[in-house]
Amino acid sequence: MPNHDTGTVTTFDRFKGFGFIRRDKGKDVFFMYDEVNGDDRILSVGDIVEFEVRLMPKGPRAFNIKKTGSLY
């Protein structure tokens, strides 16, 4: 069963399609653009998101990402 978490987007490369989320508790997690859900799928630095964390061979990764707000 995946863990549900919240955090803030710290980097996102639109051309390469990946970035990192700083979790409220725990290590930063990697994400791929394909895992962003909802109408507003373009994330920016400072966006607040909810997501599931799964432990992958290269470390924790975010899935089922949903934008919930923004710091800016």
N, C-alpha and C positions, 0 to 999 in steps of 0.2 A: 504494500500500500504506500503510495507516494506521500511525502510530506508537503503540506501547503505552507507557503511563506509569502512575505512581502519584502519589497526592497525598492531601490532607486537605480535607474539606468545610469551607469558611469561612463560607458563608451558604447557606440554603435556605429559600425561602418556600413552604410547603406549599399555601397558597391559590392562589398564582399559578403554582406548578408549575415553578419554576426556581431556580437557585442558581449558586454558583461554587466551584471546586476550586482550592486552591493546590497547584501541581505541585511535586514534589521538585526538579525542574530545569526552569526556563522560566517563562513568564508564566502567570498564573491563567487558567483556562478556564471558560467558560460551559457549563451543562448544563440540559437539560430533564428533568422527572420521567419522561417516556416512555422515556428512554434508560437507566433503572436496571433492571438484570436481577436475577433471583434471587428467593428466597422473601421476604427482608426488603427491600422496595423503599422503605421510608421512611428517608430519610437525615437525620442530625442534624449540627449543627456538631461537628467533632472526629472524625467517622467517617473511617476510612482506606479509600481506594478504588483499584481498578485500572480503567483505561479506555483507549480508543483516542482519539487526538487527530487531528482533521481540521481543516484550515485552511478556514474559511468566509469569505464576503465581509466579515463584521463581525468577524473574528478567529478564534482557535482555539476549538474546541468539543469537548466530551467526548461520546463515544458508547460504547455497550456497557459501561456502568458496573456494577461489581460491588463490593459492600462486603466488605472483608477484615478489618476490625477497628475499634477505636475508641481515641482518646487518653484517654477518660474512663471 
